[in-house]
Amino acid sequence: MEAMGFGRMDSGVNLYCQRILIDQHSENILPEWLRFVRGVVDSEDLPLNISRQALQDNALVAKLRRVVTKRFLKFMAEEAKKDPESYLNFWKTFGIFLKEGATSDYEFQKELAELLRFESSKSEAEKPISLADYILRMRPDQEEIYYINGPNRNAIESGPYVEMFRKNDIEILYTYEPIDDFVLNHLGEYEGKKLVSADGADILLPEGVEEQDGKEDSLDPKEKETFVEWLKTTLAEKVADVLVSKRLVDAPAIIVNPDSHMSSSMERVIALSRQEKGAPPQSGKKKLEINLGNPLIQKLADLSRTDEEFAKEIAWQIHDNAMVQAGLLVDPLEMVKRNYRILNRVTGN
């Protein structure tokens, strides 16, 4: 019921000793994140008169906990290989508990990593794959496993963060749930390959990937430097740096995170948590990557020299658009007012 949003369930394993119940709904036999499991454990080595407090401190119970948990995870890994379709049905219902374990229980993290499933740019819709499947399809020179968060597959694939991956035929995992980025961040790596969010500023592109460095832009090196510095100054209140993007293909700009340990999705979750507690939102400055091959950015560069005030309005609108695409908070009232000012200007009012 908990998986459907109806409250937190109790542990479902009963502990017996020589067929005598000594701990119903035991919280000591399995980790809390396996509370959905139902069954019984019968041990002949436990004393019949053991108290609940003694159960928590008993070395035999701790050993029993490790053995039973490892056997369950091994069984699930075997079932996933033997009957992938049935495992995916299990994953849709109980995957949230395994994700909880991956973020909270370092002892079993390696085993849990084998059981995780996510959709990807090369998987069918609603057919998530394992991290092992991803590894098998990686380019020989690829050192990182890439992922990006979004509300659904269509939103991710129509966004700017996957442009470079799509153009270079590099697989990227899609994460849809708020917990997903925390899971992959806690894992850190899989089979020696670092897990990296595609909205990070420091992603390492495989060798041979065609970098998008604004080759079609009309600015000479001096104009380019001047324009980037102007953007930095204009957006200094909100932006830590402005960079010429090597990943954008069509989009004019994207927001990237300077902190490789904090994706935009994770920041949204933390911001909502602070909001629920009545605390003001906290957000560090981001980096803005611009696509000098994009006509809008090229026109903005011209405007920055001929009509600076209007150019500043455009620059802030581009920044806010990029923030919205990253799923980050902006001031909606100011954004709408600015939008109308821009529309009034371009329509001649």
N, C-alpha and C positions, 0 to 999 in steps of 0.2 A: 504493500500500500504506500510506503514511503516514496518509492520511485514514481508514484503518480501524484505526489504532493499531499498525502493525507497524514502527515505527522511522522515522527521518528519511531521506527520499529524497535522492539526489544530484540536482544540476542536470541537466536533460535535453537541453540544447541544445549541439550541437557546432559549433565555429567553424572555418570553412574559409577558405583564401585561394587563389583560382584553382584550386579543386577539390582542394586538398591540405589534409588535416586538420592544424591547428596547435594546437587546444585541445579535447580531448574532455571532455564534461560541463563545459563552461565555466561558471565562476561570475562571469564578467565581462559577459556579454551580456544577461542578464536579472536583475532583482532577486531576492534569495533567496526572496521570497514567491511567485515564479512558477516555483519549482523543479519543479512538476508538468507544465510545458509540455515537449513533446518536439518536436524539429525540428533543422534545420541553418540556419546563416547563412553565406553565402559572400561575402566582401568582396575585391575586387581591389586595394584600396588599402593593405592591411596587408603588411609585409615578411614573407617566408617564414621568416626566421630569428629572428623576435621571440620573446623569452623570456616565460615565465609572469609573472615579476615586471614586465617591461615592459608586458605586457598590462594590468595593473592600473593603471598610471600613464599609459597612452596616451590622449591627448585624442580621437583618432579612435574608439577603443573606447568611451569615455564617451559620445560623441555617438551612436554606433551603439546603445548601450544605451538611451538616451532615445528614439530614434526607434522602435526595435523594440517597446519597452514601450508607448509611446503608440499605435502601430498595433494591437497586440494588444488593448489596452483599448477602442479605438475599434471594432474588429471585434466584440468581445463585446457592446458596447452596441448595435450594429446588429443583431446576432443576437437579443438580448433583445427588441427591438422587433418584429423580423420573425417570430420563432417563440417566443413567451413560454413555451409548455409545454416545449419542448426546453431553453430556458435554465434553467427551474426544475429540470429533471433534472440539468443541469450544476451548478447551485448547490448541490443537496443533497450532491453529492460533493466539489466543489472550493471551495465558499463559504468554508470555514474559512481557505483560503490568501488569499483576497481580504480577509477580515477582518484577517488578520495584516498585510497590506499597509496597510490603512487605519489601523492603530495604530502602524506603524513607519516609514512612508515618506510624509512630508509632500509630496514632489514630485508624487505621483500621487493625492493624496487626493481631489481634485475629481472625477477620472475614476472612481475607485473608489466614491465615494458613489453614482454613478448605477447601479452594479451590485449594491449591497446589497439584500437582500430580508429582510423580517420579516413574520410574521403580525400581524394587528391585530384590534381588536374588530369591524371591519366586513369582514374578509376571511373566506373559508371556512377551515376547519381544514386545515392542510397546504397551503395556497395562499398563500404569502407575497407581499407586495406591495413595490413600490419606494417610495422616499421621494417620488419625483415623483407617484406615485399618491395618496399621503397628502396632498400639497400641494393637489392638484386638489379634494379633498373637504373641505378646511379651511373653517371658518366665516370669513366676510369679516373679522371683527374679531379673529381668532385670531392671536397673535404667536409661539406656541411649538408645537413638535412634541413630544408627550408619549409616554413609553415607560415600561414597568414590567417588571421581571424576575421570573421564576418558573420552577419546574421543568417546568410544562406549562400548556396552555391552561385546563384545568379548575381548576387550583390558583389561577391568576391571577384568573379570572372569579368564583371563590367567595370571594376575598379582599376586604379593605376598601378597597384603594387605587383600585379602579375604580368604586366606588359613584357618585361624583359625575359621572364621565365617562359612565357608562351612563345615569344619570338625565337628563343634559343632552344626550345624543346626540352626544358628542364622541369622535372616534376616538382610540384609544391603541394604540401599537405594543406587541407582546408580544415580549420577548427571553427566550430559553430557555437559551442557552449562557453559560458564565462569561465568555467574551471579549466578549460582545455589548455590555455596558454600557461597557467600555473603548473599543470601536469608536465608539460614539455620543458618548462623552465626548471622545474625541480629535477627532472631526469638529467638535464644538462647535455648528455650525449648518449648515443646508442651505437654499439659495435665500433667505438673509437671515432664516430662521426658526430661532430657538434650539432646540436639542435638549435636553429637560429630563426628568429622571427624576421620575415621579409620587410617589416617596417623599421628595422634597425638601421642605424647609419653606417655600421661597420661590417656589413655582410661581405663575405669573401666569395667572389665570383670564380667559377672554374676557369682554367686556362682555355683560351680559344673562344670564349664568349665574346660576342660582338658588343663592345661598349658603345652606349649612346652618348657621345660627348659633344653634341651640338655641331656636328660636322657641316650641317646645312645652314647654320646660322650666318647672318650677313654682317656680324660684328667683327671688327678687327681686334687683336689682342688687347689693345689699350682701351677701346670702347667697352669690351667685355669686362675688363677689370673695374672700370669706372662704374658700369651699371651694377655689378654685383655689390660693390661698396655702397652705392646709393641705396640698394635694396636693404642691405644690412642696417644702414642708418635709419631708414624709414620704418623698418619693422623691429627695431632694437628693443622695444618694450616687450615683445612677445617671442622673439626669435633669437636663439643663441648664435646661429650662424646661417649664412646663405651659401649653398654649394651648387656648382654646375653638375647636374645629374649625369651619371654614367649608366643609368638603368631605365630612364623614361623613354618611351617610344613615341607616344602620341599626346599624353596628358601634359599640361603646362607646368604642373608642380605637384609635389607631394611633401607631406610632413614625415620626418623620420626621427627616431628616438636616439639621442646621444647615449643613453644608458642601455647597454645590450641585455641587461637583466630585467628590463621593464618594458613590455610591449604596450601598445595603446589599449588593447583589450584589458590587460591587467590594471592599467591606470584607471580605466572606466569603472572596474569593479571596486577598486579602493576608493574612488571618488564617491560612488553611490553609498558605500559603507560609511564614509565620513558624513555624508549628507543625512543619512538615517539617524546618526548620532547628534545631529545639529551642529557639526563642526564645519567650518568654511572649507571649500575645495582647495586643494593644493596641487599645483601643477608646475613642474619645472619647464624651463624654456626648451623648445624643440629646435631642430634644424630644418630648414626649408631647402629642398632640392628643386632647382628650376631646369626646365628643358629649353635650351637656347635654340633648338630647332623648331619650337612651336610658334606659330604665327602670332598668337596672343602675347607671348613673352617678347618676341621681336618688336611688336608694335609698342609694348610697354617701354622697351628700351628707348625707342624714338620719343615717346611722350615724356619720358623723364628729362629729356633735354629741351623740349619745346613747350610743354604744359605741365610743370612739375606738380601743381596742386591736384590736377585731375589724375595724374599718374599715381599719386599717393593713394587716392581713392581706389583705383584699380588694383594696386599692389595689396592693399588691405583686404580687398574682396577675394583676390586669388589666395591669400593666406587663409582666410576664413573658409573658403571652399575646400581647401586642402585639409583643414582641421575637421570639417564635417565628414569628408571622405575617410579620414582616419578614425572617425567615431568619437572625436574629442569635443569637449564643451566649448562653445563660443557664446558670445552675448547675442541672442537672437534679435533683440530690439535694435541694437546698433547695426547689425548686419542688414536687417530689412530697411532701415532708414538709409544706409549707404547704397543699398541696391536701388532704391527709388531715386536717390540723387544721381546715380550713374545713368539710369534709364531716362530721367529728365534731360540730362546733358546730351545723350546720344539721339534723343528725339527732337532736340532743338528747343526745348522749353526752358 
